[in-house]
Amino acid sequence: MHPAVLLLLRLSSLLHALRSAAAFASNETASTASCAPARCGNLNISYPFTLGGVQPQECGFPAFELACDADRAYLTKSFRERLYRVYSISYDTNSLVVAVETVFPGAGMSCGVPDFNVSSGLALYPLNISNTNNNLVLLYNCEIPPEKQLFPPCANHTIGAYVSETTPEGEVNPPQWVQKNCSSVSVPVRALQEGQDPARNYMGLITQGFLLEWPAKESRGCDACRVRGGECRFVQFSLRCICPDGRPCPTPRGKQRVFPRVALT
């Protein structure tokens, strides 16, 4: 990804966090705005996620803000709007299923192939791409054997595809038919079914999404807060536990509860 785009995304996340902290700090002892779970389609949205325009900004990590469009949820902190669609969230396993929704340049809406490495596009999120995923590698700007070309084709572009498995030692070498002068992008995908041809099932692989995980430590403090009847808030770069009266919940020893600071990205 272009360095200027990465810098813009980082500044956007930082400004979002600063606005959230300022808004909350200005009325910290009297805030009664609820961080109750919100809905978007079949998704139940709560900390560390927040639904923009429905929940206060401090109800989740700035990088985990979601937008709801026609009952579809999207991560908002991306370099293109409506780029990463969230299909499901599992708070028990700290994971979510996300699919990239985009079109290949010059191909119109008929070709949902990205023109960038999806893992790079996710680099600014505090998320890990699960090692249970494989990579769908898409090749272009080189000679592609007819049997390896996408079908149906991506408009008038000649694009090939194969699935690369990742081992503890790294990615497996590409197939012998792949030329060194090819341009390529990769998309995380879930397991390829036995006998499934990636060149003929590429859109199914892309649209079914892939698994992302967030660090479990970011949820443990929130679990303890909920046990005490509080709501989790992300304020001044820290996780805070807020009681129903809008004030920070006291700990068993009577002190206000402020959890350790956590990273934005």
C-alpha positions in Angstrom: 0.0 0.0 0.0 1.2 3.5 -0.8 3.0 5.1 2.3 0.7 8.2 2.1 -2.3 6.0 2.4 -0.9 4.2 5.4 -0.1 7.6 7.1 -3.6 8.8 6.4 -5.1 5.8 8.0 -2.9 6.1 11.0 -3.8 9.8 11.5 -7.5 9.0 11.0 -7.4 6.4 13.8 -5.5 8.7 16.1 -7.8 11.7 15.5 -10.8 9.4 16.1 -9.4 8.3 19.5 -8.6 11.9 20.5 -12.1 13.1 19.7 -13.5 10.2 21.7 -11.3 10.9 24.7 -12.1 14.6 24.7 -15.9 14.1 24.4 -15.9 11.6 27.3 -13.5 13.5 29.5 -15.6 16.7 29.3 -18.4 14.9 31.1 -16.9 11.8 32.5 -18.6 11.9 35.9 -22.1 12.4 34.5 -22.2 10.5 31.2 -25.2 8.2 31.0 -25.0 7.4 27.3 -25.4 3.6 27.0 -23.0 1.2 25.5 -25.7 -1.5 25.3 -25.2 -3.9 22.4 -26.4 -2.7 19.1 -27.7 -4.6 16.1 -26.8 -4.6 12.4 -28.6 -7.3 10.5 -27.8 -10.5 12.4 -24.8 -9.1 14.2 -24.7 -8.2 17.9 -22.2 -5.4 18.3 -20.5 -4.7 21.6 -17.0 -4.0 23.0 -14.4 -4.0 21.5 -16.6 -3.0 18.5 -18.8 0.0 18.3 -21.6 0.9 15.8 -21.0 4.4 14.4 -24.0 6.7 14.7 -25.7 4.4 17.2 -23.3 3.9 20.1 -21.0 6.6 21.6 -17.5 6.5 20.1 -15.9 5.4 23.4 -17.9 2.2 23.4 -15.1 0.4 21.5 -11.7 0.6 20.0 -11.4 3.4 17.4 -10.1 0.9 14.8 -13.1 -1.4 15.5 -15.8 1.1 14.5 -18.5 -0.5 12.2 -20.9 1.1 9.8 -24.3 -0.4 9.1 -25.6 -0.2 5.5 -28.8 -2.1 4.6 -28.2 -4.5 7.5 -24.6 -5.1 6.4 -21.7 -4.2 8.7 -18.4 -2.8 7.5 -15.1 -1.8 9.1 -14.9 1.9 8.7 -11.2 2.6 9.1 -10.3 1.4 5.6 -8.7 3.3 2.6 -11.9 2.7 0.6 -15.5 2.9 1.9 -17.4 -0.4 2.4 -14.3 -2.4 1.7 -14.3 -5.0 4.5 -17.7 -6.6 5.2 -18.1 -8.3 8.6 -20.2 -11.4 8.3 -20.0 -12.7 11.9 -18.4 -11.9 15.3 -17.5 -14.5 17.9 -16.9 -12.9 21.3 -16.1 -16.3 22.8 -13.2 -17.0 20.5 -12.2 -13.3 19.8 -12.7 -13.7 16.1 -14.7 -12.4 13.2 -15.3 -13.4 9.6 -14.6 -10.7 7.1 -14.9 -10.5 3.3 -13.3 -8.0 1.0 -15.8 -6.3 -1.3 -14.3 -4.4 -4.2 -13.9 -4.5 -8.0 -10.9 -4.9 -10.2 -9.9 -1.6 -12.0 -11.6 -1.3 -15.4 -13.7 -4.4 -14.9 -16.9 -2.8 -13.6 -19.1 -4.5 -11.0 -18.8 -7.9 -12.8 -15.4 -8.7 -11.2 -14.9 -8.6 -7.4 -11.2 -9.3 -7.5 -9.1 -6.9 -5.4 -6.2 -5.0 -6.9 -4.2 -5.0 -3.6 -2.9 -7.5 -1.1 -5.7 -7.8 1.4 -3.3 -8.6 4.3 -1.5 -5.3 3.7 -4.8 -3.4 3.7 -5.5 -4.9 7.2 -2.1 -4.0 8.6 -3.3 -1.0 10.6 -6.0 -3.0 12.4 -5.2 -4.7 15.8 -6.2 -7.9 14.2 -4.4 -11.1 13.2 -5.2 -13.1 10.1 -5.9 -16.6 11.4 -3.4 -19.3 10.4 -6.3 -21.5 9.5 -6.8 -19.4 6.3 -5.1 -20.1 3.0 -4.2 -17.5 0.4 -5.9 -17.1 -3.0 -3.2 -15.8 -5.3 -4.4 -13.9 -8.4 -1.9 -13.4 -11.2 -2.0 -11.0 -14.2 0.2 -9.0 -16.6 1.8 -12.3 -17.7 1.1 -15.4 -19.7 -1.5 -17.6 -18.0 -2.3 -21.2 -19.1 -5.9 -21.3 -20.4 -6.9 -23.9 -17.8 -5.6 -21.6 -15.0 -7.5 -18.5 -16.1 -10.5 -17.2 -14.2 -13.8 -18.5 -15.4 -16.1 -16.6 -15.8 -13.4 -14.1 -16.9 -12.8 -10.8 -15.1 -14.1 -8.6 -17.9 -11.4 -8.5 -20.6 -8.6 -9.1 -18.1 -6.6 -12.3 -18.2 -6.1 -13.4 -14.6 -4.9 -16.7 -13.2 -5.5 -18.2 -9.8 -4.1 -20.7 -7.4 -4.4 -21.3 -3.6 -1.2 -21.2 -1.5 -1.1 -23.0 1.7 0.9 -21.7 4.6 3.1 -24.0 6.7 5.1 -23.3 9.9 8.1 -22.7 7.6 6.2 -20.2 5.5 4.2 -20.3 2.2 4.6 -23.2 -0.1 6.4 -22.4 -3.4 4.1 -21.4 -6.3 3.1 -23.9 -8.9 5.6 -24.5 -11.8 3.3 -22.7 -14.3 3.6 -19.4 -12.5 6.1 -17.1 -14.4 8.4 -14.8 -12.5 7.3 -11.7 -14.3 3.6 -12.0 -13.1 2.0 -9.2 -11.1 0.0 -10.7 -8.2 -2.3 -9.9 -5.3 -3.4 -12.3 -2.6 -6.7 -12.7 -0.6 -7.0 -14.8 2.6 -9.6 -17.5 2.1 -10.9 -20.3 4.2 -10.1 -23.9 3.4 -10.4 -25.0 -0.3 -12.7 -28.0 -0.6 -11.1 -31.1 -2.1 -11.3 -31.0 -5.9 -12.3 -27.4 -6.0 -10.7 -25.4 -8.8 -9.8 -21.9 -7.5 -9.9 -20.5 -11.0 -13.6 -21.5 -11.4 -14.6 -20.8 -7.8 -12.7 -17.6 -7.1 -15.7 -15.5 -6.4 -17.1 -18.1 -4.0 -13.8 -18.2 -2.1 -13.6 -14.4 -1.9 -17.2 -13.8 -0.8 -17.2 -16.5 1.9 -14.6 -14.4 3.7 -11.7 -15.3 6.0 -11.1 -15.5 9.7 -9.5 -12.7 11.7 -8.7 -12.7 15.4 -8.1 -10.0 18.0 -5.9 -10.4 21.1 -7.6 -12.2 23.9 -6.1 -9.9 26.5 -8.1 -7.0 25.2 -11.3 -8.8 26.2 -10.4 -10.2 29.6 -10.6 -6.8 31.4 -14.0 -6.2 29.9 -15.3 -9.6 31.1 -14.3 -8.6 34.6 -16.1 -5.3 34.2 -19.3 -6.8 33.1 -19.3 -9.2 36.0 -19.5 -6.1 38.3 -22.4 -4.7 36.2 -20.3 -2.1 34.4 -19.8 -1.2 30.7 -16.5 -1.1 29.0 -15.3 2.2 27.5 -12.2 3.1 25.6 -11.2 6.5 27.1 -7.9 8.4 26.9 -6.2 5.4 25.3 -7.3 3.1 28.2 -10.1 0.6 28.8 -12.3 1.8 31.6 -15.2 0.2 33.5 -18.2 2.6 33.8 -21.1 1.9 36.2 -24.8 2.6 35.3 -24.6 6.0 36.9 -22.0 7.1 34.4 -19.1 7.1 36.9 -16.0 4.8 36.8 -16.8 1.6 38.7 -14.9 1.2 42.0 -12.8 -1.9 42.5 -13.3 -4.1 45.5 -10.9 -1.9 47.4 -12.8 1.2 46.6 -10.6 2.7 43.9 -11.8 3.7 40.4 -11.0 1.0 37.9 -8.7 1.9 35.1 -7.3 -1.0 33.1 -3.8 -0.9 31.5 -3.4 1.1 28.4 -3.8 -0.8 25.2 -2.4 -0.2 21.7 -4.6 1.4 19.0 -3.0 -0.6 16.2 
